[in-house]
Amino acid sequence: MCVVFKMIMRTNGKTQFDDLIHQYLIIVVIVTVVIADNKTLFKCPGPSQWKFRAKSECKDTDKYICLFDENGQKDEEFCGSWPDFENPGYKQILLGGTTIKPCSEDRYQPFIFWTNGSSKCVFEKENCNQEGQVTHSNGTLQTNRICRCDYKNNYDYVFKPKNGCFCLPSEEDCSCYVKSCQFGYILSRDYECLKDSKLKYNCPEIYRDSTDNEISRTTIISLVEHVTPADSVEWLAVIVTFVCIIAVLVLFVVYCLRKYRDTFGVSLKSRYMQDEVVRHYSPKKSNELQTRKNGLSKYETTCIIPKDVLDLQENEITKWRTKQMLFVETTASKKVSADMNTNGLVIISGPPGSGKSAIAYNTAFMLEKNEEFKILPVSSPEEIRKYLLPETKQVFVIDDPVGKYTVDETCVQGWKNEETFIKQTFPAWANTKLILTCRTYIYNSGFCRRNEEY
């Protein structure tokens, strides 16, 4: 395709940029269509991209469904009439129609599976393949694997687990270390150095079987819920497309410069001198500041928050101001307001439809009214860093910070990366506040609860 680069000059001595640009555009369109038409490379979006894909395909995020098609051995997306669900431990696939199927051996689903939030069982089981670890139990469709330190090779727990015999890797530190016993003593199944064996032990014996040594190997090559490779894009086609687009842009700039010079009959040097004179003129800024609906002036916000983002924030605040007219104070809302006065960060958890967001915005409106705080609805700690004004009283509100229907591991990692920033920004005495809302089953999974340490 790149042989077209040779077709720059015609025999008549004059370059025809219009024709050349048209040829390049045709090539770019063909390459793009070939890439887009490769349906076998499609992959269901992850939790962080699910909403964006759903809005672009179905407008209504509750109607977007993406499941694995066992007949075609690929992911398929479509707009359904309404989201469907399955009991914990199960998911849905396409097999002619939607069909129930248990989670694979390497994943588990501890709560209800919704088709409008994910395409596979939400959690991946631990491998129990760290130094000294063996598998005590493979878990169930709803529970994680249980690990244990290999006492037969003198491994003991760094931190004693609650059970004493086995360890829950999703809740405890299951690290093992080599424990040295005195000469003539051996490490028992109860992780005690004994000279003679006991008649009764608290912990069961570890029995070796073929699966113990295969877990680490099989997890590497397993299909892991039919996930297609992340690098499934044809990179050669992408590179060719990128090069062609750059070539079009370069040719377009050259064409415009030639057109500009031919039209006005002036050289680039003289035009540059005229532009330098124009730069000395600077219109005066108006001293009158227009106040936005979130309390920030137009001058304060437009240089920090993009206009489109600011408009979305204003719409969100306006929506909740309207709902606020019907809000009735409850014991929960009073408790949150009181906690907000003594803490920089508050997490509100509850089941869907329990009024978490209403209480969050009611608290924000109270801070706005009584202490002149500025309300900023955001979606991630990165946006907090981006829009933070240290000299201004601000209250940030985030709904479902780590996922609405399932836990978004990308969001969780984002909060971990900003841990130091969050601790420094939201101490109890600061002029900056943060209110998070979280569904109960997301909160109970431990991801939101970690933020309480901030």
C-alpha positions in Angstrom: 0.0 0.0 0.0 2.9 2.3 0.7 3.9 2.4 -3.0 1.4 5.2 -3.2 4.1 7.5 -1.7 5.8 7.4 -5.0 2.9 9.0 -6.8 3.6 12.5 -5.6 4.7 14.2 -8.8 3.0 14.1 -12.2 4.7 14.3 -15.5 3.3 17.8 -16.2 5.6 19.2 -13.4 2.7 20.3 -11.1 1.7 18.4 -7.9 -2.0 17.6 -7.7 -2.5 17.5 -3.9 -6.3 17.0 -4.1 -6.0 13.8 -6.0 -3.2 12.5 -3.8 -5.1 13.2 -0.6 -8.2 11.4 -2.0 -6.0 8.3 -2.8 -4.6 8.3 0.7 -8.1 8.6 2.3 -9.4 5.7 0.3 -6.5 3.5 1.5 -7.1 4.6 5.1 -10.8 3.8 4.9 -10.1 0.3 3.4 -7.6 -0.6 6.1 -10.0 0.7 8.8 -12.9 -1.3 7.4 -10.8 -4.5 7.2 -9.9 -4.1 10.9 -13.4 -3.3 12.0 -14.9 -6.2 10.0 -12.8 -8.7 11.8 -15.5 -9.9 14.2 -13.5 -12.9 15.5 -11.2 -10.4 17.3 -14.1 -8.8 19.3 -13.8 -9.0 23.1 -16.5 -8.1 25.6 -15.6 -4.9 27.4 -14.2 -5.0 30.9 -16.0 -3.4 33.9 -14.2 -0.1 33.4 -15.3 0.2 29.8 -18.7 -1.5 30.1 -20.8 1.6 30.5 -19.2 3.4 27.6 -19.7 0.5 25.2 -23.3 0.1 26.4 -24.2 3.7 25.8 -22.7 3.6 22.3 -24.4 0.4 21.3 -27.8 0.4 23.1 -28.2 4.0 24.6 -29.7 2.3 27.7 -26.9 0.7 29.8 -29.3 -1.8 31.4 -30.2 -3.3 28.0 -26.6 -4.0 26.8 -25.6 -7.6 27.0 -22.3 -9.2 26.0 -21.9 -13.0 26.4 -19.6 -15.8 25.1 -21.1 -17.8 22.2 -20.1 -21.4 22.6 -21.2 -22.3 19.1 -19.1 -19.7 17.4 -16.4 -19.7 20.1 -16.4 -15.9 20.4 -17.9 -13.0 22.3 -21.2 -11.6 21.0 -22.9 -8.3 22.0 -26.5 -7.3 21.5 -29.3 -5.1 23.0 -31.8 -7.1 25.1 -35.2 -6.1 26.4 -34.1 -6.2 30.0 -31.1 -7.4 32.1 -31.2 -11.0 33.3 -29.5 -12.6 36.3 -28.4 -15.9 37.7 -27.8 -17.3 41.2 -24.4 -17.0 42.8 -21.9 -19.4 41.3 -23.4 -19.3 37.8 -23.2 -17.2 34.7 -24.9 -17.0 31.3 -23.6 -17.9 27.8 -25.0 -18.1 24.3 -25.9 -21.6 23.1 -28.6 -20.9 20.6 -30.2 -18.7 23.3 -29.1 -17.6 26.7 -28.1 -20.6 28.8 -27.0 -21.0 32.4 -23.6 -22.4 33.1 -21.5 -22.8 36.3 -18.3 -20.7 36.7 -15.2 -22.3 35.5 -12.7 -24.0 37.8 -10.5 -20.9 38.1 -13.3 -18.3 38.9 -16.1 -17.8 41.4 -19.2 -15.7 41.7 -20.2 -14.9 45.4 -23.2 -12.8 44.5 -25.9 -12.6 41.8 -24.6 -12.5 38.2 -26.2 -9.7 36.1 -25.9 -9.7 32.3 -25.8 -5.9 32.2 -22.6 -5.7 34.2 -20.2 -8.4 33.1 -19.7 -11.4 30.8 -18.0 -13.8 33.2 -17.8 -14.8 36.8 -16.4 -11.8 38.6 -13.5 -13.1 40.7 -10.5 -15.2 39.8 -9.5 -17.8 42.3 -6.1 -17.7 44.1 -3.5 -20.1 42.8 -1.9 -21.0 46.2 1.5 -21.1 44.3 3.6 -18.8 46.4 6.6 -20.1 48.2 5.7 -23.0 50.5 2.0 -22.9 49.7 -0.2 -25.9 48.8 -4.0 -26.0 48.0 -6.1 -27.1 51.0 -9.4 -26.8 49.2 -10.2 -25.8 45.6 -13.2 -23.8 46.7 -16.7 -23.8 45.2 -18.6 -21.9 42.6 -19.2 -19.2 45.2 -15.9 -19.3 47.2 -12.2 -18.8 46.7 -9.5 -21.4 47.0 -8.1 -22.1 50.5 -4.3 -22.3 50.9 -2.1 -23.9 53.4 1.7 -23.9 54.3 3.5 -27.2 53.4 4.6 -28.5 56.8 6.1 -31.5 55.1 8.8 -29.3 53.7 9.1 -27.3 57.0 7.0 -24.4 55.9 5.0 -22.5 58.6 2.8 -19.3 58.5 4.4 -15.9 58.8 1.2 -14.8 60.4 -1.0 -17.4 62.2 -4.3 -17.7 60.3 -7.7 -17.5 62.1 -8.3 -21.2 61.6 -4.9 -22.3 62.6 -4.7 -25.0 59.9 -5.5 -23.3 56.6 -5.7 -19.7 55.3 -8.2 -17.6 53.3 -6.0 -15.7 50.8 -8.8 -13.1 50.0 -9.0 -12.2 53.7 -5.6 -13.0 55.3 -1.9 -12.9 54.6 -1.0 -16.5 53.7 2.8 -16.0 53.4 4.9 -19.0 54.4 8.5 -19.3 55.7 10.9 -22.2 56.4 10.8 -23.0 60.1 13.9 -24.5 61.7 13.4 -27.2 64.4 15.9 -28.5 66.8 18.0 -31.6 65.9 15.8 -34.6 66.2 12.5 -32.7 65.9 10.2 -32.4 63.0 7.4 -30.0 62.0 4.0 -31.5 62.7 0.8 -30.9 60.8 -0.2 -28.5 63.6 3.0 -26.5 62.8 4.7 -27.5 66.0 8.2 -28.8 66.4 7.8 -32.3 67.9 10.2 -35.1 68.7 7.6 -37.8 68.9 4.3 -37.9 67.0 1.0 -37.2 68.8 -2.0 -39.5 68.9 -4.3 -36.7 67.9 -3.8 -33.6 65.8 -6.0 -30.5 65.2 -5.1 -30.1 61.5 -5.6 -32.7 58.8 -2.7 -34.3 57.0 -1.6 -33.0 53.5 -2.2 -35.7 50.9 -0.2 -35.3 47.7 -2.0 -35.9 44.4 -1.4 -35.0 40.8 -3.4 -31.7 41.0 -1.1 -30.2 43.6 1.7 -29.8 41.1 -0.5 -29.0 38.2 -2.3 -26.0 39.6 0.5 -23.5 38.8 0.9 -25.0 35.3 -2.8 -25.2 34.4 -3.6 -21.7 35.5 -1.1 -20.4 33.1 -2.6 -22.1 30.0 -6.3 -22.2 31.1 -8.8 -20.4 29.1 -9.9 -18.4 32.2 -13.5 -17.9 31.2 -13.0 -17.8 27.4 -11.1 -14.5 27.5 -9.6 -13.7 24.1 -6.0 -12.5 24.0 -5.6 -8.8 24.8 -3.2 -8.3 21.9 -5.6 -9.6 19.3 -5.4 -6.6 17.1 -3.4 -6.8 13.9 -0.6 -4.4 14.8 0.7 -4.3 11.3 -2.6 -3.0 10.0 -2.6 -0.4 12.8 0.9 0.8 12.0 0.1 1.1 8.3 -3.1 3.0 9.1 -1.2 5.4 11.4 1.5 6.0 8.8 -1.1 6.8 6.2 -2.9 9.2 8.4 0.3 11.0 9.2 1.1 11.2 5.5 -2.4 12.7 4.8 -1.9 15.3 7.5 1.5 16.3 6.2 0.3 16.6 2.7 -2.8 18.5 3.8 -0.6 21.1 5.7 1.7 21.5 2.7 -1.3 21.9 0.4 -2.8 24.6 2.7 0.4 26.5 2.9 0.8 26.6 -0.8 -2.8 27.6 -1.2 -2.4 30.3 1.5 0.7 31.7 -0.3 -0.9 31.7 -3.7 -4.1 33.4 -2.5 -2.5 36.3 -0.5 0.7 36.7 -2.5 2.9 37.1 0.5 5.8 35.1 1.8 5.8 33.2 5.0 8.4 35.5 6.5 6.3 38.6 5.9 3.2 36.8 7.3 5.2 35.8 10.4 6.2 39.5 11.0 2.5 40.5 10.7 1.6 37.8 13.2 4.2 39.1 15.7 2.6 42.6 15.6 -0.8 41.1 16.2 0.5 39.2 19.3 1.1 42.4 21.1 -2.6 43.1 21.2 -4.3 41.5 24.2 -8.0 42.2 24.9 -8.9 43.2 28.5 -10.6 40.6 30.6 -13.9 41.5 32.3 -13.7 41.9 36.1 -17.2 40.5 36.4 -17.2 36.8 37.1 -20.2 34.6 36.3 -21.0 32.2 39.0 -21.7 28.6 38.0 -24.2 26.3 39.6 -21.6 24.4 41.6 -20.5 27.6 43.3 -17.3 28.1 41.3 -16.8 31.2 39.2 -16.4 30.9 35.4 -12.8 32.3 35.8 -11.9 29.8 38.5 -13.2 26.7 36.6 -12.6 27.1 32.9 -8.8 27.2 33.3 -9.0 23.9 35.3 -12.1 21.9 34.3 -12.9 21.5 30.6 -16.2 23.1 29.6 -17.8 19.8 28.6 -16.9 18.3 32.0 -18.1 21.4 33.8 -21.5 21.2 32.0 -21.9 17.5 33.0 -21.1 18.4 36.6 -23.7 21.2 36.5 -26.3 19.0 35.1 -25.7 16.4 37.8 -25.9 19.0 40.5 -29.1 20.5 39.0 -30.7 17.0 39.0 -30.0 16.5 42.6 -31.0 20.0 43.6 -34.4 19.2 42.1 -34.6 15.9 44.0 -33.4 17.7 47.2 -36.8 19.5 47.4 -38.4 16.2 48.3 -35.7 15.0 50.6 -36.6 14.1 54.2 -34.0 14.1 56.9 -33.4 10.6 58.5 -31.3 9.3 61.3 -28.8 8.0 58.6 -28.5 11.4 56.9 -28.0 13.2 60.3 -25.3 10.7 61.2 -23.5 11.2 57.9 -23.6 15.0 58.3 -22.2 14.7 61.8 -19.4 12.4 60.6 -18.6 14.7 57.8 -17.8 17.6 60.2 -15.1 15.5 61.9 -13.8 13.5 59.0 -12.3 14.3 55.6 -13.7 11.1 54.0 -17.0 9.3 54.5 -18.2 6.1 52.8 -22.0 5.5 52.5 -23.0 1.9 51.8 -26.3 0.2 51.4 -28.5 -1.9 49.0 -29.6 -0.6 45.6 -32.3 2.1 45.9 -31.7 2.8 49.6 -30.9 6.5 49.1 -27.1 6.5 49.3 -26.7 9.1 46.6 -29.5 11.3 48.0 -27.8 11.3 51.4 -24.5 12.0 49.8 -25.7 15.1 47.9 -27.8 16.3 50.9 -24.6 16.3 52.9 -22.8 18.2 50.1 -25.6 20.8 49.9 -25.4 21.3 53.7 -21.7 21.9 53.4 -22.4 24.3 50.6 -25.0 26.2 52.5 -23.4 26.3 55.9 -19.7 26.5 55.1 -19.6 27.7 51.4 -18.1 24.4 50.1 -18.0 23.9 46.3 -19.5 20.7 45.0 -17.7 18.6 42.4 -19.2 15.3 41.2 -16.2 13.2 39.9 -15.6 9.5 39.1 -12.0 8.7 40.1 -9.1 9.9 42.3 -7.3 11.1 39.1 -10.1 13.6 38.6 -9.8 14.8 42.2 -6.1 15.5 41.7 -6.9 17.2 38.4 -9.6 19.6 39.7 -8.3 20.1 43.3 -8.0 23.8 44.4 -6.1 23.8 47.7 -7.2 27.3 48.6 -10.9 26.6 48.0 -13.3 24.7 50.1 -14.4 21.7 47.9 -16.5 18.6 48.5 -16.0 15.8 46.0 -18.8 13.3 45.5 -18.3 9.9 43.8 -21.0 7.3 43.2 -19.8 3.6 43.0 -16.0 4.4 43.0 -15.0 0.8 42.3 -18.0 -0.4 40.2 -21.8 -0.5 40.3 -22.6 -4.1 39.6 -19.3 -5.8 40.0 -15.9 -4.8 41.3 -13.7 -3.0 38.8 -10.1 -4.1 39.5 -8.7 -1.3 37.4 -10.5 1.3 39.6 -9.3 -0.5 42.7 -5.7 -0.3 41.5 -6.3 3.4 40.7 -7.3 4.1 44.3 -4.2 2.1 45.6 -1.9 4.2 43.4 -3.4 7.4 44.8 -3.3 6.3 48.5 -0.7 8.8 49.6 -2.4 11.6 47.8 -5.8 10.7 49.4 -4.3 10.6 52.9 -2.7 14.0 52.5 -5.8 15.6 50.8 -8.6 14.5 53.1 -7.4 14.7 56.8 -10.1 15.4 59.4 -9.4 19.1 59.6 -9.0 19.9 55.9 -11.1 22.2 53.8 -11.4 19.4 51.3 -14.0 16.6 51.8 -14.8 13.4 49.9 -18.1 11.5 50.0 -18.2 8.0 48.5 -21.3 5.7 47.9 -21.0 2.0 47.6 -23.4 -0.9 47.2 -23.4 -3.3 50.2 -22.1 -6.4 48.4 -19.3 -4.3 46.9 -18.5 -2.9 50.3 -18.5 -6.3 52.0 -16.1 -7.6 49.4 -13.5 -5.5 51.1 -12.6 -3.1 48.3 -14.5 -0.1 49.6 -13.7 -0.9 53.2 -10.0 -0.4 52.4 -10.6 3.2 51.8 -11.6 3.7 55.5 -7.8 3.5 56.3 -7.4 6.7 54.3 
